[in-house]
């Protein structure tokens, strides 16, 4: 089995790094008013990482060509960011 780096792999790795960083240093590093919720925020980021990794596995089964997979995953990340900014 060949390992392919995809945008959702990178996102899930960043979510895990962010979760560990917040778990070690606490949520006060973000400057939010919820500094005491560091563990809960870390667990939420770990959940995000698992969901993104599962989505990556699903998309790999539907799109075996790496170029197509990159286009689909970048489109998904862009759409998610736009929806997040619209809701915010």
Secondary structure, DSSP 8 states (H G I E B T S, - for coil): ------HHHHHHHHHHHHHHHHHHH-GGGGT-S-GGGHHHHHHHHHHHHHHHHHHHHHHHHH--SHHHHHHHHHHHHHHHHHHHHHH-
